[in-house]
């Protein structure tokens, strides 16, 4: 359970089945707290502006982010030294709308998924794409 008082954030185990040693916290900024839990995906809790609401979302596996980065590099023909991370925005990397469509097509082919046009329009960063891929793969397997 997470709680916010002013600018402080406190974390406690989510259930009695999780021991405190199994949950670690990492503050990446004043607006974000990431949790790592052994054997599970890595949920994140993001603090919204006042009245301080939390959003919990599953973050894609590092392997998925790496594959998306490689596809983006290839589709945009980026030089080898160009940094592409989860936070990289397609537009900042020089992608126009056609490039973004081609990136999505490359992702669909690589991961064996189908991305609806509405979902594709909401992809602005590598992390957005990786998170969507994880969600689509999970729903495909369910």
C-alpha positions, 0 to 999 in steps of 0.5 A: 500500500502506498501513501502520500503526505505532502512530498513524502512517500511511504511504501508497505507490503501489498499483502501478508503473503509478501514479506518485506524483503520481497518488496523493494522501492526505488524513487526515480523522481518526485512524481514516480515510484517503482516497485520490484517484486520477485517473480512478478512483473514490475508495477509502477505507481505514478503520482498525479498532480494534487490531489495526489492520485496514484496510477498503477501500471505494469511496465514492460519487460526489459527484453521487450523494451530492447526489441522495440529500441532495435526496431525503432533504430532500424526503421529510422535508420539511426546511427549506431551511437544514437541513444534510444531508451524507453523514454525516447519519443518517436518525434524527438528521434525524427519520426514523422507519422509515416515512420510511426506507422512503419514502426508499428508494422515492424512491431506487429511482425516481430511480436505476432500481434495486431495493433488497432489504429486507435491504440497506435495513435496513442504511442508516443514513446518506446515505453508506450509501444513496449507496454502496449505490446506486453498488454496485447501479448497477455490478452492474446495468451489469455 
